[in-house]
Amino acid sequence: IVEGFISSLLKTMGYKDVKIVALLDGESNREILNYKRSVADLIVEDEDQNKYIVEIERSLTNSFIHKSLFNSSRLIIDNLAQRDDFTKIVKVFHISLLYFEISKEKGVLYHGKTIVHEVETKEPLNIHLEDSETHKSHDAVNIFPEYFYISIPSFNDRIKNEFDEWLYVLKNDHVPEHFKSPYMEQVAEKLSLLHMSRSEQDEYHHYMK
């Protein structure tokens, strides 16, 4: 389910489907435990074997931008500490699920990234490096984190594409029968379990055993 959500979101910006290859310990940084409340920290890999770190976070306060910068920076530092090689920095995608409206225009999905360009001509900086292990070439400036901010209450319930189905489910905790995403059957099953009372869940788990 999480793979489907991340892939659908990344595809809105032209990235390919991803698979989860590892889970990171979200509570490893004890000194920032009061700040870091991630839903998940993951390592994913796309169809071209490019690996990325994805952090999913819930936020109820207006400090979400500062918090996302802080957490994505820590993820980079923790990953680099194991390598001691700056060329091995893994790109981070930070996803904030926001349970409030963040603009007067009631925008739903916001995306941001660092773009480096020449001041006068506006020509983007174009530097490619080759990985010494895989010998694959990559855009050097593409290592900067990318940020997705999703204002769930601002979604108008109109379904125009696959990601709109995910927005609808996040907002309404319900999966209409006509949804086409291949993941929605699994989502509906999980939601039906979450909607049960505690005694019903205990009975369900006992039955499954």
Backbone bond lengths (Angstrom), bond angles and torsions (degrees), N, CA, C in turn:
res aa  C-N    CA-C-N  psi(-1)  N-CA   C-N-CA  omega(-1)  CA-C   N-CA-C  phi
1 I - - - 1.461 - - 1.530 110.32 -
2 V 1.320 116.19 -46.40 1.466 120.02 -179.63 1.526 110.41 -64.20
3 E 1.338 116.71 -40.24 1.458 120.43 175.93 1.520 111.20 -57.05
4 G 1.335 115.82 -44.31 1.459 120.02 -178.96 1.511 112.12 -63.37
5 F 1.333 116.56 -41.90 1.461 121.10 179.34 1.526 110.91 -64.12
6 I 1.343 117.20 -48.46 1.466 120.89 -178.68 1.522 110.65 -62.72
7 S 1.336 116.96 -45.47 1.464 120.55 -179.39 1.516 111.14 -60.48
8 S 1.335 116.62 -44.09 1.463 120.50 -179.28 1.520 111.17 -63.00
9 L 1.337 116.59 -39.86 1.462 120.81 179.21 1.527 110.99 -67.83
10 L 1.328 117.43 -47.98 1.461 120.53 -177.90 1.529 111.50 -63.87
11 K 1.316 117.23 -31.48 1.460 119.92 179.53 1.519 112.53 -67.17
12 T 1.344 118.01 -20.71 1.464 119.89 175.77 1.524 111.06 -65.82
13 M 1.353 116.70 -19.77 1.462 121.45 178.86 1.527 111.83 -111.85
14 G 1.323 117.19 16.14 1.454 120.79 173.29 1.518 116.11 90.28
15 Y 1.329 118.05 4.48 1.458 120.08 177.55 1.528 110.43 -81.77
16 K 1.333 115.85 167.04 1.463 121.54 -177.78 1.529 110.37 -95.21
17 D 1.336 115.10 169.23 1.460 120.75 176.73 1.521 110.14 -57.80
18 V 1.327 115.94 148.35 1.464 120.96 179.29 1.523 110.38 -126.10
19 K 1.323 114.31 159.27 1.452 122.96 173.55 1.523 108.73 -122.98
20 I 1.322 117.37 141.88 1.462 121.29 176.69 1.531 108.56 -76.28
21 V 1.331 116.23 126.86 1.461 120.31 179.74 1.528 112.12 -113.46
22 A 1.333 117.89 -14.80 1.462 119.57 179.30 1.521 109.49 -162.93
23 L 1.315 115.35 152.19 1.459 122.63 173.23 1.513 108.36 -108.44
24 L 1.316 116.64 133.20 1.465 120.58 177.56 1.518 109.53 -93.66
25 D 1.313 115.67 152.50 1.460 121.23 179.35 1.514 108.85 -77.70
26 G 1.337 116.92 103.30 1.454 121.04 -176.52 1.508 114.07 -70.84
27 E 1.363 118.39 -10.74 1.446 121.18 -177.74 1.531 111.81 -112.84
28 S 1.353 115.45 18.70 1.461 118.32 -177.16 1.521 112.36 -73.45
29 N 1.322 117.37 -26.11 1.469 120.31 -178.41 1.524 109.97 -91.39
30 R 1.304 116.38 85.03 1.462 120.07 -173.72 1.527 112.55 -62.57
31 E 1.324 116.58 -31.01 1.462 118.28 -176.29 1.516 112.61 -71.09
32 I 1.327 117.77 -15.71 1.464 120.03 -179.89 1.528 110.64 -119.42
33 L 1.331 116.82 21.57 1.457 120.50 -175.63 1.519 112.06 -59.84
34 N 1.341 116.86 -33.37 1.459 119.66 -179.42 1.517 112.55 -73.39
35 Y 1.324 117.35 -17.60 1.459 121.23 -178.96 1.527 111.36 -97.37
36 K 1.301 116.33 -35.39 1.464 120.96 -170.90 1.528 109.67 -94.48
37 R 1.288 117.25 110.03 1.462 122.87 177.95 1.521 107.87 -131.04
38 S 1.309 115.98 65.80 1.453 121.13 -176.62 1.520 110.23 -79.83
39 V 1.320 115.89 147.79 1.445 120.60 169.67 1.519 108.73 -71.45
40 A 1.340 116.23 -41.75 1.465 120.41 -179.64 1.520 110.63 -160.96
41 D 1.330 116.17 143.30 1.461 123.57 168.37 1.521 106.29 -119.92
42 L 1.329 116.35 120.07 1.453 120.96 -170.75 1.516 111.27 -131.35
43 I 1.316 116.25 155.81 1.458 121.75 164.76 1.526 106.90 -108.64
44 V 1.326 115.97 126.09 1.460 120.93 -179.73 1.517 109.56 -120.13
45 E 1.318 115.42 160.57 1.462 121.52 179.57 1.519 108.78 -134.43
46 D 1.347 116.35 134.74 1.460 118.86 179.69 1.528 110.80 -92.62
47 E 1.328 115.98 -174.83 1.458 121.55 -175.14 1.522 112.27 -65.48
48 D 1.335 117.98 -19.25 1.464 121.85 179.87 1.523 112.40 -99.12
49 Q 1.343 116.48 14.81 1.466 123.59 179.83 1.527 112.90 65.84
50 N 1.327 117.55 23.00 1.464 120.90 171.49 1.522 108.61 -82.39
51 K 1.317 116.32 129.54 1.462 120.51 -178.88 1.527 110.11 -102.76
52 Y 1.339 115.51 141.36 1.459 122.83 179.07 1.524 109.19 -136.51
53 I 1.328 115.67 155.82 1.458 121.22 169.59 1.524 107.93 -98.12
54 V 1.317 116.26 132.97 1.464 121.08 178.06 1.524 108.50 -121.63
55 E 1.314 115.26 125.97 1.463 120.90 176.83 1.524 108.53 -114.88
56 I 1.323 116.40 126.96 1.465 121.42 176.99 1.522 107.81 -113.30
57 E 1.322 115.32 130.21 1.458 120.43 -173.05 1.521 110.07 -137.85
58 R 1.312 116.21 144.57 1.465 121.65 172.35 1.519 109.44 -102.29
59 S 1.333 116.15 143.02 1.464 118.47 -178.95 1.521 110.17 -142.93
60 L 1.322 114.93 140.59 1.465 121.48 178.60 1.518 111.52 -118.56
61 T 1.332 118.04 4.08 1.458 120.59 -175.03 1.519 110.91 -124.75
62 N 1.330 116.28 161.82 1.462 122.01 -178.70 1.520 113.68 -75.47
63 S 1.320 118.02 -2.34 1.461 120.57 178.40 1.524 111.61 -87.74
64 F 1.332 117.19 17.54 1.463 120.48 -173.26 1.525 112.61 -62.78
65 I 1.342 118.69 -31.43 1.464 120.30 -178.67 1.526 110.37 -68.42
66 H 1.327 116.79 -46.38 1.457 120.57 178.53 1.525 110.27 -63.02
67 K 1.320 116.12 -40.91 1.464 120.73 -178.37 1.531 110.71 -65.16
68 S 1.334 116.73 -39.69 1.466 119.99 -179.28 1.524 110.69 -66.24
69 L 1.338 117.48 -38.79 1.460 121.01 177.66 1.523 110.59 -64.88
70 F 1.319 116.09 -44.20 1.460 121.21 -179.90 1.526 110.96 -60.34
71 N 1.328 116.62 -48.28 1.462 120.42 -175.88 1.523 112.76 -70.27
72 S 1.333 117.28 -40.10 1.463 118.95 179.10 1.524 110.82 -66.59
73 S 1.331 116.57 -35.77 1.465 120.13 177.67 1.525 111.26 -64.87
74 R 1.329 116.57 -40.99 1.456 119.99 178.67 1.521 111.65 -65.41
75 L 1.321 117.12 -37.12 1.460 120.42 177.96 1.527 110.83 -61.97
76 I 1.324 116.66 -41.02 1.461 120.79 178.46 1.526 110.43 -65.03
77 I 1.332 116.37 -45.65 1.466 120.68 -179.42 1.522 111.01 -61.64
78 D 1.327 117.18 -45.79 1.460 120.69 -179.06 1.520 111.24 -63.29
79 N 1.331 116.72 -38.75 1.456 120.33 179.20 1.521 111.25 -69.07
80 L 1.326 116.13 -39.57 1.466 120.64 -178.44 1.523 111.55 -70.33
81 A 1.314 116.76 -32.22 1.458 120.87 -177.27 1.521 111.90 -60.40
82 Q 1.325 116.48 -24.60 1.447 120.57 -179.54 1.528 111.85 -86.35
83 R 1.336 117.25 -7.86 1.455 119.94 -172.43 1.526 113.61 -118.11
84 D 1.342 116.73 -34.97 1.472 121.66 -177.15 1.521 112.17 57.04
85 D 1.309 116.25 33.29 1.463 120.95 179.39 1.524 106.90 -143.30
86 F 1.340 116.81 110.13 1.459 120.84 -174.92 1.520 112.71 -62.00
87 T 1.329 118.04 -24.50 1.467 119.63 -179.75 1.523 111.92 -74.83
88 K 1.338 117.02 -6.63 1.462 120.97 -179.60 1.524 112.51 -99.35
89 I 1.323 117.55 12.72 1.468 120.39 177.43 1.526 109.36 -59.97
90 V 1.310 115.41 129.64 1.464 121.02 -179.84 1.524 109.32 -95.30
91 K 1.302 116.54 133.83 1.466 121.37 -178.44 1.530 109.95 -64.63
92 V 1.334 115.70 140.43 1.461 122.03 179.45 1.526 110.01 -111.89
93 F 1.319 115.76 132.12 1.465 122.11 167.61 1.522 107.14 -106.91
94 H 1.325 115.85 120.37 1.464 120.39 177.45 1.527 108.56 -104.29
95 I 1.330 116.06 128.98 1.466 121.87 -179.90 1.524 108.52 -119.88
96 S 1.324 117.32 117.50 1.464 122.19 177.34 1.521 109.56 -106.33
97 L 1.330 115.88 120.59 1.464 121.75 173.72 1.522 106.92 -92.47
98 L 1.326 116.78 110.88 1.464 122.09 -172.88 1.525 109.96 -105.09
99 Y 1.312 116.10 129.73 1.459 121.10 -176.99 1.527 111.20 -102.71
100 F 1.343 114.23 42.73 1.462 120.68 175.73 1.525 107.29 -161.09
101 E 1.333 117.10 162.75 1.462 121.33 178.80 1.522 108.82 -80.32
102 I 1.336 116.84 138.73 1.462 119.64 -173.93 1.522 112.82 -113.81
103 S 1.331 117.96 2.54 1.464 119.18 177.87 1.523 109.07 -154.53
104 K 1.330 115.95 156.94 1.466 120.61 178.02 1.528 111.16 -65.93
105 E 1.348 116.27 -27.47 1.454 120.38 179.31 1.522 112.18 -78.06
106 K 1.325 116.52 -4.23 1.464 123.04 179.72 1.525 111.85 56.37
107 G 1.344 115.26 42.60 1.455 119.34 174.88 1.517 110.61 -66.65
108 V 1.328 116.02 150.97 1.460 121.15 -175.36 1.524 112.09 -102.48
109 L 1.333 117.51 -54.40 1.460 121.80 -173.72 1.521 110.26 -114.71
110 Y 1.332 115.67 122.33 1.461 121.67 178.45 1.526 108.61 -119.52
111 H 1.337 115.97 144.00 1.460 121.48 -179.32 1.517 109.08 -135.19
112 G 1.326 116.43 140.60 1.458 120.19 178.64 1.514 111.59 -145.18
113 K 1.330 116.75 147.53 1.454 122.57 176.59 1.525 108.48 -154.59
114 T 1.325 117.24 162.22 1.447 122.56 178.17 1.521 109.83 -84.26
115 I 1.326 116.69 126.72 1.459 122.30 177.55 1.523 108.06 -118.42
116 V 1.331 117.26 123.85 1.467 122.87 -179.38 1.528 108.41 -104.89
117 H 1.346 116.31 123.42 1.468 119.23 -178.74 1.530 110.64 -142.92
118 E 1.327 115.98 160.06 1.455 121.66 176.88 1.527 108.68 -69.55
119 V 1.313 117.28 137.53 1.458 121.35 -169.56 1.529 112.32 -64.40
120 E 1.321 118.49 -46.70 1.456 120.49 -174.63 1.528 112.57 -78.79
121 T 1.311 116.73 -47.68 1.474 119.92 -174.96 1.522 112.65 -88.23
122 K 1.338 117.76 -14.94 1.463 123.03 -175.74 1.525 112.78 65.87
123 E 1.332 116.23 12.73 1.460 120.32 -179.95 1.529 109.47 -70.33
124 P 1.351 117.81 126.51 1.469 120.16 -179.60 1.523 111.70 -63.03
125 L 1.324 116.11 145.24 1.454 121.38 175.21 1.520 108.53 -67.93
126 N 1.327 116.08 126.38 1.462 121.01 -173.21 1.522 109.91 -123.45
127 I 1.333 115.90 93.78 1.458 121.37 179.57 1.519 108.57 -127.84
128 H 1.328 116.37 125.22 1.449 121.04 179.45 1.531 109.89 -112.45
129 L 1.319 115.19 136.58 1.458 121.84 178.16 1.520 109.66 -118.83
130 E 1.325 115.17 152.32 1.463 119.87 178.16 1.513 109.71 -108.31
131 D 1.334 115.81 130.49 1.453 120.95 177.52 1.531 109.14 -70.09
132 S 1.328 116.38 128.19 1.469 120.48 -175.99 1.519 112.55 -67.77
133 E 1.343 116.71 -22.86 1.465 120.23 -178.46 1.521 111.85 -91.45
134 T 1.335 116.32 -48.05 1.466 119.74 -175.98 1.521 112.52 -94.12
135 H 1.352 116.06 -16.39 1.470 122.44 -177.59 1.533 112.38 62.35
136 K 1.318 115.48 20.74 1.460 120.40 176.18 1.529 109.35 -89.91
137 S 1.324 116.15 139.09 1.462 121.44 179.23 1.528 109.68 -89.00
138 H 1.325 116.38 142.29 1.467 119.54 178.51 1.521 109.85 -143.81
139 D 1.312 115.57 156.50 1.459 122.90 179.71 1.529 108.66 -73.53
140 A 1.319 117.00 117.81 1.465 121.22 -174.48 1.523 112.55 -61.00
141 V 1.332 118.14 -38.31 1.467 119.71 -176.08 1.529 111.98 -80.82
142 N 1.329 116.82 -0.51 1.461 119.36 179.59 1.521 112.64 -85.30
143 I 1.348 117.10 9.00 1.459 119.80 178.90 1.527 112.08 -83.00
144 F 1.329 117.86 -14.25 1.464 119.46 -177.30 1.537 110.42 -64.79
145 P 1.326 116.73 144.67 1.467 119.28 179.65 1.530 111.84 -61.31
146 E 1.318 114.62 152.93 1.462 120.79 171.85 1.518 108.03 -118.08
147 Y 1.324 114.64 144.67 1.457 120.04 -173.90 1.527 110.60 -121.35
148 F 1.336 114.96 133.47 1.465 121.80 174.03 1.527 107.49 -118.73
149 Y 1.327 116.27 124.08 1.461 121.62 175.53 1.527 107.83 -115.88
150 I 1.326 115.70 122.69 1.463 120.72 -174.20 1.525 108.89 -118.39
151 S 1.323 116.74 112.11 1.470 121.85 178.08 1.525 108.11 -88.99
152 I 1.308 116.35 95.39 1.462 121.56 -172.72 1.530 113.06 -62.22
153 P 1.349 120.57 -44.69 1.475 119.11 -178.74 1.528 113.48 -64.83
154 S 1.332 118.22 -18.82 1.464 120.57 -177.66 1.528 112.94 -80.09
155 F 1.321 118.20 -11.39 1.462 120.43 -178.73 1.531 109.59 -66.53
156 N 1.343 116.38 134.04 1.469 121.28 -174.06 1.523 114.47 -92.01
157 D 1.321 117.63 9.87 1.476 124.16 177.50 1.524 113.77 69.12
158 R 1.317 118.25 11.22 1.461 120.46 176.42 1.525 109.37 -90.32
159 I 1.319 116.87 127.93 1.459 122.44 -175.40 1.524 109.52 -99.29
160 K 1.340 115.89 112.12 1.471 120.88 178.88 1.523 112.06 -116.05
161 N 1.313 118.12 -20.15 1.458 121.57 -179.23 1.523 109.73 -154.78
162 E 1.329 115.55 -178.38 1.469 119.95 -175.88 1.521 111.84 -63.01
163 F 1.339 117.34 -40.43 1.459 118.09 -177.24 1.525 111.66 -66.96
164 D 1.331 117.79 -28.91 1.464 120.53 175.84 1.528 111.38 -60.52
165 E 1.331 116.77 -32.08 1.463 119.64 177.15 1.532 110.62 -63.86
166 W 1.332 115.88 -40.80 1.459 119.26 177.32 1.529 111.14 -65.42
167 L 1.338 117.13 -40.04 1.461 120.33 178.31 1.524 110.78 -62.70
168 Y 1.316 116.01 -40.46 1.470 120.66 179.58 1.531 109.92 -61.81
169 V 1.325 117.00 -44.84 1.459 120.91 -178.79 1.524 110.70 -66.22
170 L 1.337 117.51 -42.14 1.462 120.31 178.54 1.526 111.62 -60.74
171 K 1.320 116.09 -35.50 1.460 120.33 -177.34 1.528 112.36 -81.67
172 N 1.337 117.07 -39.79 1.464 120.53 -169.27 1.527 115.59 -109.13
173 D 1.328 117.94 -6.26 1.474 120.91 -178.11 1.522 111.77 53.25
174 H 1.316 116.15 39.22 1.468 120.55 -176.66 1.518 109.03 -151.42
175 V 1.337 116.77 143.50 1.463 122.33 178.99 1.524 109.24 -117.13
176 P 1.337 118.79 105.82 1.473 120.76 175.25 1.531 111.11 -61.82
177 E 1.315 116.74 151.07 1.461 121.48 -174.99 1.520 113.09 -65.26
178 H 1.338 117.89 -26.52 1.460 120.30 -174.56 1.531 113.42 -84.45
179 F 1.343 118.96 0.87 1.460 120.48 -179.83 1.534 109.72 -64.98
180 K 1.332 115.76 141.01 1.462 121.37 -171.79 1.525 114.64 -102.78
181 S 1.311 118.98 -16.65 1.453 120.25 -178.74 1.528 109.92 -57.64
182 P 1.337 117.82 133.56 1.470 120.38 -178.22 1.522 113.87 -64.23
183 Y 1.329 117.51 -12.35 1.461 120.90 -178.39 1.522 112.78 -90.94
184 M 1.320 117.46 -11.95 1.455 119.83 -170.33 1.522 113.80 -68.20
185 E 1.321 117.87 -26.84 1.457 119.76 176.57 1.525 110.58 -64.20
186 Q 1.346 115.55 -41.02 1.469 119.69 176.98 1.528 111.14 -67.74
187 V 1.339 116.00 -39.41 1.468 120.05 178.65 1.522 110.50 -61.64
188 A 1.348 116.76 -44.23 1.462 121.14 -179.36 1.525 110.94 -62.12
189 E 1.332 116.31 -38.26 1.465 120.61 178.65 1.521 111.14 -64.87
190 K 1.350 116.82 -43.70 1.458 120.58 178.99 1.527 111.48 -65.48
191 L 1.335 116.32 -40.80 1.462 119.93 -179.83 1.522 111.63 -64.92
192 S 1.330 116.48 -38.76 1.462 119.30 179.38 1.523 110.63 -61.96
193 L 1.332 116.33 -34.68 1.461 120.49 177.19 1.525 110.80 -71.07
194 L 1.333 116.63 -43.13 1.462 120.38 -179.52 1.525 112.54 -65.90
195 H 1.331 116.53 -27.62 1.468 120.43 -179.84 1.526 112.63 -79.86
196 M 1.334 117.41 -8.13 1.460 120.05 178.59 1.527 110.41 -73.71
197 S 1.314 115.01 156.06 1.462 119.51 171.96 1.526 108.61 -72.61
198 R 1.328 116.45 168.91 1.468 120.04 -178.54 1.533 110.63 -61.04
199 S 1.326 116.86 -41.94 1.460 119.56 -179.79 1.522 111.19 -66.49
200 E 1.333 116.84 -37.91 1.463 120.62 177.55 1.527 111.16 -65.25
201 Q 1.335 116.55 -39.40 1.462 119.92 177.41 1.525 111.28 -64.57
202 D 1.338 116.68 -41.21 1.467 120.43 178.25 1.528 110.22 -62.33
203 E 1.317 115.70 -42.46 1.464 120.36 179.47 1.528 110.91 -64.98
204 Y 1.336 115.79 -38.96 1.470 120.68 179.42 1.529 110.65 -64.28
205 H 1.330 116.64 -47.91 1.463 120.69 -179.42 1.528 111.04 -63.30
206 H 1.356 116.46 -37.79 1.469 120.47 177.29 1.522 109.86 -63.60
207 Y 1.323 116.52 -41.95 1.471 120.40 178.43 1.523 111.16 -63.99
208 M 1.348 117.03 -42.64 1.465 120.06 -178.80 1.537 110.87 -65.01
209 K 1.339 117.43 -35.53 1.456 120.11 176.59 1.533 110.52 -63.67
